[in-house]
Amino acid sequence: MLYKILEQRLLQTVQAVLPGVEAEAVRVRPCPDPKFGDYQTNALMALAKARKMNPRQLAAEVASKLDLAQWCEPVEVAGAGFLNFRLKPSVLAQSLREAAQGGHLFFQKASEPRCVIIDFSSPNVAKPMHVGHIRSTVLGDSLARILRLLGHHVVTDNHMGDWGTQFGKLLVGWKSHLDPVKLQTDPIAEMERLYKLVNAECEREPQILEKARQELVKLQAGDEENLRLWREMIALSQKQFDRVYARLGVRFDHCFGESFYNPMLKKVVDELIQSGVARESDGAMVVCFPDIPELKDHPAMVRKSDGGFNYTTTDLATLLFRWEGGTWGVRPNDIVYVTDGRQQLHFQQLFTVFRRWHPEANAKLAHVWFGSVLGEDGTPFKTRSGETVRLEDLLDEAEERAWKVVSEKNSELNEAQKREIARVVGLGAIKYADLAQNRQSDYVFSWDKMLALQGNTAPYLLYAYTRIRSIFRKEGENLAGGIGECILTAPEESALLRHLLNFGLALDATVEDYRPNFLCGYLYELAGHFARFYENCPVLKAEGSTRATRLALCDVTSRALKQGLEVLGIETTEQM
Ligand code: ARG
């Protein structure tokens, strides 16, 4: 990774001039305008400012002491104190050659691997997975994949909602209104119907509410019959989850679920009381935050006045379990939660309470939140009849619509091929539409946009990939090991290669702030650079080292695209 070499050398030189400067203060980044060079740093301006020094003078001094002759043209001082670096053509060519030979793919594994726990997807039992779950599932899965690619130890956990007050109502519904035929054909719809029915009843009739409460108490006390029904509801839901995850290619290391922590809840609250973190208020146990402005008016309840525990209690037990290394036996460096933005307050409270309870726990705790999926009219995405859209229906429709696109383009493919391509393109389109957004904004769900062959979409990237692959089909040539000398001649070749050099930077930036849209943006630009290169630089008609260089560029571009899509959770297809 050339920019890392530059960064290291720069840091050494800066430290020789200004002892004690931290590595974080010295960053090398791509030049926004290639006119000025390949990389630049603005570090010296900030360092000079903090020390009341002249920034240009400092930059000049560092530049004069910096020995980068092996990699760069002479370093230039620019503007108010930037340093600009331009890589030597021979260095660029060498890097391409090494990549084409399989030595690297423009990224490197983390020098200090971290153990990262990611809690994502986490749907609720007895309810259909809906469009909202796509965001947590797809974001969490892609973060896990990218972190793993970078060499981190990732533990994924699906914190399913398989415990809680809803089971009281579900049990009442199951015992008095169950339709066994419907349960056979569509168990999730039937359970949802039962829940809604009893929920409405509870609002009208207090004695039904009381009945639901009693069923819940019986379940919590270990009543055989209720436990059996509860297990059946979970098993039926699990089938649905498994189907969705299999289609999406998502897997979890663990699915402990909320119920797993049930036996630990009493101890959690006892400890919180003993350590003075929680106190009584109107019969309930709460934690107050008078010193934190955002939380001042939002105490966290950890035990209800009826003695019952809640979502927060369960999450505290979960957090401790994870911090202690769960069943995998490694203390995490990071614990990451991927949920919608409405849970921000909950996680702020959770992290604060946990820090007071276990001040020694130094893991980084992150709530990676996201906005809502909206319909074209700007209100929450619904079916035409106003119901929430089921994820499974959405995936079906994506494949169906992609099949139309594929069929119109390709009459020569057989039906099975078209179906397979449509599956990859349709699911890819849905995932990519989600990942390419700034996760914190709401986005409008649009079939036309996500399936478009132009723009920042999965079909565009997948098509770019197949185009490159078709060059190799025509060529029938396997490049590995056989690549000759690389010489870059056309500006489009260099522009493409310079962009490839920043693949690792894009991956690092993506995990640093948990934002897969950075990687999407990078891949989209990569496809753009490739298109310009391919338009201006004949590959198969070229000769000698020009041809070898161009084939190498095609090869490494296709591999970077495939790798990038893979860590977004998107499969590729060889034809489209
Ligand atoms: N089941 C919750 C929901 O559907 C999400 C759980 C997120 N994870 C957690 N540890 N609280 O909103």
Residues whose N, C-alpha, C, O or C-beta is under 5 A from the ligand:
A	BS01	LIG	D119 S122 P123 N124 H159 G161 T339
